[in-house]
Amino acid sequence: MKWRRVLGWILVVFALYAVYRSPESAAAFVRGVGESLGTLVNSITAFFDGLLS
């Protein structure tokens, strides 16, 4: 399980480095992920609404 902790810290450090080096690109990435998650939630909601109608 120690490798998971090391991998987690590596990902955190990489994310901080990416934000430091290019904050605009990092913001665009986060915005894109948020929009994708929103679309996914809307699609799932529409699917279950269709089942219940």
NORJO-V288442 format. One record per residue. N is the residue number from 1. RES is the residue in one small letter. PSI is psi in whole degrees, 0 to 359 (999 if undefined). Layout:
n=N res=RES psi=PSI
n=N res=RES psi=PSI
This chain:
n=1 res=m psi=344
n=2 res=k psi=328
n=3 res=w psi=330
n=4 res=r psi=319
n=5 res=r psi=318
n=6 res=v psi=315
n=7 res=l psi=320
n=8 res=g psi=316
n=9 res=w psi=323
n=10 res=i psi=318
n=11 res=l psi=320
n=12 res=v psi=314
n=13 res=v psi=318
n=14 res=f psi=318
n=15 res=a psi=317
n=16 res=l psi=320
n=17 res=y psi=317
n=18 res=a psi=320
n=19 res=v psi=320
n=20 res=y psi=317
n=21 res=r psi=324
n=22 res=s psi=80
n=23 res=p psi=329
n=24 res=e psi=316
n=25 res=s psi=320
n=26 res=a psi=319
n=27 res=a psi=320
n=28 res=a psi=321
n=29 res=f psi=313
n=30 res=v psi=319
n=31 res=r psi=318
n=32 res=g psi=319
n=33 res=v psi=317
n=34 res=g psi=317
n=35 res=e psi=320
n=36 res=s psi=318
n=37 res=l psi=321
n=38 res=g psi=317
n=39 res=t psi=319
n=40 res=l psi=314
n=41 res=v psi=318
n=42 res=n psi=321
n=43 res=s psi=318
n=44 res=i psi=319
n=45 res=t psi=315
n=46 res=a psi=322
n=47 res=f psi=311
n=48 res=f psi=329
n=49 res=d psi=321
n=50 res=g psi=324
n=51 res=l psi=323
n=52 res=l psi=347
n=53 res=s psi=999
